[in-house]
């Protein structure tokens, strides 16, 4: 089963970093280094959670034990720099995308309009976290309905302006996605597991208080 992040646990700080983008064979005697780069990679997440109440201590113990039994955690990430209007916007995958692709096309309306930029996080499938590394193209098209025409376009339909953004992403898609799949810029989630068995150990001061640091890696 998948562990849901307990609502009583509020991370005081969260750091999300990409890992595994390149490997090195080491440096030669001349000091030169040869690196092999890949567009593949994974997320490393470190969060610090204050434990001050009974329900927080109990929730943490249960979550830690379940992660130790190889159950993945659906980690919810707090992100301040989301696109403006992300909570009310509808963003969909414009067309089907294959697993491991690093470029996708997103469709949204202008009500509210989102200005997608490199550096924005988003989630798909309710468990995968991605980052826009580059906005390749941006297009806006006024949509209108002609009663005499047959609607055959597989792209999403909105009354008004259809906004299409082609973007490069990290990491690659973890699985194939159908056109019309929801893309969430507000509720950011990453399926993860502890980096080490001892990560997130609970050491209570006076049997009551703790500031627990948990390091996670993306569950693959």
PABA-390535 format. One record per residue (C-alpha): residue number from 1; x, y, z. Coordinates in steps of 0.001 Angstrom, whole numbers, padded with zeros to 6 digits, always signed. Example, Ala and Ser with C-alpha at 12.3 -4.5 7.8 and 13.67 -1.06 7.14 Angstrom:
<sites>
site n:1 east:+012300 north:-004500 up:+007800
site n:2 east:+013670 north:-001060 up:+007140
</sites>
This chain:
<sites>
site n:1 east:+000000 north:+000000 up:+000000
site n:2 east:+000976 north:+003630 up:-000426
site n:3 east:+001440 north:+005801 up:+002654
site n:4 east:-000400 north:+009124 up:+002689
site n:5 east:+001400 north:+012011 up:+004382
site n:6 east:-000370 north:+012691 up:+007694
site n:7 east:-001998 north:+016135 up:+007833
site n:8 east:-000793 north:+016720 up:+011410
site n:9 east:+002821 north:+016697 up:+010191
site n:10 east:+003888 north:+020088 up:+008819
site n:11 east:+007371 north:+020298 up:+007341
site n:12 east:+009220 north:+023383 up:+008567
site n:13 east:+011693 north:+023229 up:+005684
site n:14 east:+011866 north:+021198 up:+002490
site n:15 east:+014733 north:+020881 up:-000002
site n:16 east:+014200 north:+019177 up:-003370
site n:17 east:+017199 north:+018436 up:-005597
site n:18 east:+017797 north:+016438 up:-008809
site n:19 east:+020251 north:+013556 up:-008591
site n:20 east:+021935 north:+011067 up:-010914
site n:21 east:+022339 north:+013247 up:-014007
site n:22 east:+025904 north:+012167 up:-014758
site n:23 east:+028623 north:+009673 up:-013869
site n:24 east:+032396 north:+010081 up:-013879
site n:25 east:+035281 north:+007691 up:-014316
site n:26 east:+037477 north:+009945 up:-012179
site n:27 east:+040281 north:+012303 up:-013091
site n:28 east:+043351 north:+011332 up:-015095
site n:29 east:+046925 north:+012294 up:-014163
site n:30 east:+046568 north:+015413 up:-016318
site n:31 east:+043571 north:+016505 up:-014270
site n:32 east:+041071 north:+015932 up:-017071
site n:33 east:+037774 north:+014307 up:-016212
site n:34 east:+035387 north:+012532 up:-018549
site n:35 east:+031741 north:+012630 up:-017607
site n:36 east:+028838 north:+010702 up:-019108
site n:37 east:+025634 north:+012723 up:-019012
site n:38 east:+022094 north:+011382 up:-019117
site n:39 east:+018663 north:+013006 up:-019137
site n:40 east:+017573 north:+010370 up:-016635
site n:41 east:+017684 north:+011074 up:-012936
site n:42 east:+015634 north:+011095 up:-009765
site n:43 east:+014598 north:+013367 up:-006912
site n:44 east:+016222 north:+013697 up:-003513
site n:45 east:+014027 north:+015351 up:-000864
site n:46 east:+015088 north:+016460 up:+002609
site n:47 east:+012516 north:+017809 up:+005044
site n:48 east:+012568 north:+018795 up:+008707
site n:49 east:+009370 north:+018223 up:+010683
site n:50 east:+008753 north:+019577 up:+014196
site n:51 east:+007120 north:+017083 up:+016573
site n:52 east:+005312 north:+018855 up:+019409
site n:53 east:+002077 north:+016952 up:+020037
site n:54 east:+000991 north:+013401 up:+020850
site n:55 east:-000785 north:+012897 up:+017522
site n:56 east:+002309 north:+014055 up:+015630
site n:57 east:+004603 north:+011631 up:+017464
site n:58 east:+002212 north:+008725 up:+016907
site n:59 east:+001702 north:+009584 up:+013228
site n:60 east:+005462 north:+009811 up:+012672
site n:61 east:+006143 north:+006469 up:+014374
site n:62 east:+003512 north:+004726 up:+012267
site n:63 east:+004717 north:+006324 up:+009029
site n:64 east:+008363 north:+005491 up:+009771
site n:65 east:+007504 north:+001859 up:+010537
site n:66 east:+005502 north:+001469 up:+007336
site n:67 east:+008314 north:+002960 up:+005237
site n:68 east:+010614 north:+000395 up:+006873
site n:69 east:+008323 north:-002315 up:+005489
site n:70 east:+008962 north:-001085 up:+001915
site n:71 east:+005728 north:+000883 up:+001546
site n:72 east:+006249 north:+004010 up:-000606
site n:73 east:+005279 north:+007438 up:+000721
site n:74 east:+003222 north:+009962 up:-001239
site n:75 east:+005130 north:+013058 up:-000137
site n:76 east:+003255 north:+016349 up:-000437
site n:77 east:+005518 north:+019269 up:-001217
site n:78 east:+004842 north:+022856 up:-000175
site n:79 east:+005902 north:+025209 up:-002971
site n:80 east:+005715 north:+028992 up:-002682
site n:81 east:+006729 north:+029866 up:-006252
site n:82 east:+003882 north:+028197 up:-008139
site n:83 east:+002396 north:+029835 up:-011253
site n:84 east:-000123 north:+032497 up:-010274
site n:85 east:-003639 north:+031066 up:-010454
site n:86 east:-002399 north:+027467 up:-010302
site n:87 east:-004991 north:+026496 up:-007689
site n:88 east:-007892 north:+027390 up:-010019
site n:89 east:-006391 north:+026506 up:-013395
site n:90 east:-007021 north:+023433 up:-015522
site n:91 east:-003941 north:+022164 up:-017347
site n:92 east:-004012 north:+019029 up:-019494
site n:93 east:-001551 north:+017048 up:-021553
site n:94 east:-002334 north:+018133 up:-025109
site n:95 east:-001437 north:+014786 up:-026692
site n:96 east:-000299 north:+011328 up:-025647
site n:97 east:+003271 north:+011061 up:-024374
site n:98 east:+005470 north:+007968 up:-024223
site n:99 east:+007354 north:+006800 up:-021157
site n:100 east:+010808 north:+008385 up:-020707
site n:101 east:+010040 north:+011354 up:-022930
site n:102 east:+011583 north:+014661 up:-021843
site n:103 east:+009379 north:+016993 up:-023902
site n:104 east:+005618 north:+017372 up:-023569
site n:105 east:+002923 north:+019781 up:-024735
site n:106 east:+000529 north:+021315 up:-022190
site n:107 east:-002856 north:+022869 up:-022922
site n:108 east:-004682 north:+025359 up:-020710
site n:109 east:-007272 north:+028131 up:-020933
site n:110 east:-006881 north:+031839 up:-020299
site n:111 east:-009292 north:+031762 up:-017337
site n:112 east:-007106 north:+032003 up:-015373
site n:113 east:-004087 north:+032233 up:-017656
site n:114 east:-000899 north:+030598 up:-016388
site n:115 east:+002513 north:+031911 up:-017310
site n:116 east:+004595 north:+028736 up:-017269
site n:117 east:+008294 north:+029293 up:-016741
site n:118 east:+011427 north:+027188 up:-016392
site n:119 east:+011722 north:+026221 up:-012736
site n:120 east:+008040 north:+025474 up:-012123
site n:121 east:+007205 north:+022097 up:-010563
site n:122 east:+004177 north:+019998 up:-011508
site n:123 east:+002766 north:+016560 up:-010729
site n:124 east:+001038 north:+013940 up:-012870
site n:125 east:-000818 north:+010743 up:-011961
site n:126 east:-001034 north:+011922 up:-008354
site n:127 east:+002432 north:+010618 up:-007521
site n:128 east:+005119 north:+011840 up:-009932
site n:129 east:+006991 north:+015132 up:-009594
site n:130 east:+008524 north:+016940 up:-012572
site n:131 east:+010235 north:+020261 up:-013243
site n:132 east:+010022 north:+022456 up:-016327
site n:133 east:+013623 north:+022995 up:-017436
site n:134 east:+012838 north:+025002 up:-020568
site n:135 east:+009800 north:+026504 up:-022307
site n:136 east:+010282 north:+025574 up:-025955
site n:137 east:+007275 north:+027356 up:-027443
site n:138 east:+004154 north:+029252 up:-026392
site n:139 east:+001035 north:+029610 up:-028532
site n:140 east:-002390 north:+031191 up:-027993
site n:141 east:-005335 north:+030382 up:-030268
site n:142 east:-008868 north:+031755 up:-030143
site n:143 east:-011337 north:+028847 up:-030074
site n:144 east:-014745 north:+029080 up:-031719
site n:145 east:-017456 north:+026569 up:-032561
site n:146 east:-018815 north:+026063 up:-036062
site n:147 east:-022098 north:+024127 up:-035964
site n:148 east:-021548 north:+022867 up:-039523
site n:149 east:-018192 north:+021231 up:-038759
site n:150 east:-017560 north:+017854 up:-037137
site n:151 east:-015306 north:+018033 up:-034082
site n:152 east:-012385 north:+015673 up:-034757
site n:153 east:-009514 north:+017458 up:-033017
site n:154 east:-008203 north:+015298 up:-030111
site n:155 east:-006880 north:+018385 up:-028298
site n:156 east:-008764 north:+019710 up:-025240
site n:157 east:-011556 north:+022197 up:-025942
site n:158 east:-012165 north:+025463 up:-024118
site n:159 east:-014390 north:+028373 up:-024972
site n:160 east:-012095 north:+031344 up:-025434
site n:161 east:-008334 north:+031164 up:-025826
site n:162 east:-006472 north:+027844 up:-025909
site n:163 east:-002918 north:+028217 up:-024588
site n:164 east:-000376 north:+025615 up:-025654
site n:165 east:+003094 north:+025345 up:-024124
site n:166 east:+005732 north:+022897 up:-025339
site n:167 east:+008148 north:+022300 up:-022464
site n:168 east:+011244 north:+020260 up:-021642
site n:169 east:+011049 north:+018458 up:-018304
site n:170 east:+013109 north:+016664 up:-015661
site n:171 east:+013023 north:+013801 up:-014907
site n:172 east:+011646 north:+011884 up:-017915
site n:173 east:+008058 north:+010683 up:-017681
site n:174 east:+007935 north:+007524 up:-015585
site n:175 east:+005152 north:+005989 up:-017651
site n:176 east:+003094 north:+006561 up:-020789
site n:177 east:+000337 north:+009162 up:-020423
site n:178 east:-002804 north:+009642 up:-022496
site n:179 east:-003780 north:+012944 up:-024034
site n:180 east:-006017 north:+014887 up:-021679
site n:181 east:-004210 north:+013684 up:-018536
site n:182 east:-004457 north:+016304 up:-015780
site n:183 east:-001257 north:+018190 up:-014955
site n:184 east:-001242 north:+019710 up:-011469
site n:185 east:+000815 north:+022798 up:-010609
site n:186 east:-000865 north:+023282 up:-007227
site n:187 east:-000972 north:+019912 up:-005439
site n:188 east:+002645 north:+018752 up:-005778
site n:189 east:+003288 north:+015107 up:-004922
site n:190 east:+006297 north:+012786 up:-005236
site n:191 east:+006255 north:+009047 up:-004594
site n:192 east:+009324 north:+008411 up:-002448
site n:193 east:+011094 north:+006160 up:+000051
site n:194 east:+013787 north:+006765 up:+002726
site n:195 east:+017343 north:+007133 up:+001446
site n:196 east:+018704 north:+005238 up:+004459
site n:197 east:+017105 north:+002926 up:+007001
site n:198 east:+017962 north:+005346 up:+009814
site n:199 east:+016619 north:+008433 up:+008036
site n:200 east:+013800 north:+009987 up:+010036
site n:201 east:+014631 north:+008290 up:+013340
site n:202 east:+012612 north:+009880 up:+016134
site n:203 east:+014617 north:+011060 up:+019162
site n:204 east:+012278 north:+012809 up:+021599
site n:205 east:+013686 north:+015375 up:+024036
site n:206 east:+012118 north:+014863 up:+027470
site n:207 east:+010003 north:+012209 up:+025784
site n:208 east:+007923 north:+014890 up:+024047
site n:209 east:+009686 north:+017145 up:+021527
site n:210 east:+011765 north:+016571 up:+018405
site n:211 east:+012808 north:+018123 up:+015110
site n:212 east:+013068 north:+015166 up:+012767
site n:213 east:+015007 north:+015274 up:+009495
site n:214 east:+013915 north:+012840 up:+006811
site n:215 east:+015792 north:+012316 up:+003540
site n:216 east:+013820 north:+010653 up:+000760
site n:217 east:+014596 north:+009514 up:-002771
site n:218 east:+012094 north:+009088 up:-005570
site n:219 east:+010465 north:+005652 up:-005600
site n:220 east:+011245 north:+003887 up:-008888
</sites>
